[in-house]
Amino acid sequence: MTSIIAHPPTTRKVLRGRPYSLGEFARKYRLEEIEAKRLYEKFGPSATELDLLMAAKRRLPIHS
């Protein structure tokens, strides 16, 4: 019997803008660690992409 093994896609997204660290992203948008990690893993470390995502969610960054 033949089994089917699913492999993750091999394509990588192009990094747009500078990369965020996970901690920096979580602090900037006051996110809980679990939510920040989920978004970071799904959308990548691109500051541009994550900022656009958070703007679409109407989450404003904190200002230092």
N, C-alpha and C positions, 0 to 999 in steps of 0.2 A: 504494500500500500504506500502511496506517495503522500507525504505531508507537505503542506504549504507553509512556508516561513515568510512572514512579513518583515521586510527590512525598512528602516527609516529612510526617508528621501535623502539623496546625496547632494541636492542643490543647497547652496548657502545664500542667504540674503545679503545684499550689498549693504555695508554699514554706511548710513547717512549721518553726517554730523559726528561729533565726538562721542565716545562711548561713556555711558554712565556706569558707575559701580552699583551693585545692588543696594548697598547701604545709602549711597547718595540719592538714588531714585526714591527709595522708601522715605527718607527724611524730607526730601523736597516736596513730596505730595502727602505727607503724613499718613502713609499706608502701613497696615500691619504687615509683618514679615511674610506671612503666608501669601497674602494678596500680591505684594510686591514681587515675590519670587515667581508666582504664577504668570504675571504679566511679563516679567523680565524674560522668562524662559519661552513664552509664546511669541513675543515680539522682538526679542533680541536686545542688545545693550545700546542701540542707537538712541542718542539723546533726542534727535529730531523726531524719530518715530514715536518714542514714548511721550514726548511733549505733545505731539499731535493727538495721540490716543487720549491723554488726560484732558486735553482741551475739548475733545468730542464728548468726554464724560462729564464735562463742566466742573472739573477738579482744578482749582487754582493752586499754583505753587506757593509755598511760604516764602517770604522775603526775609533774608538775614539782615 
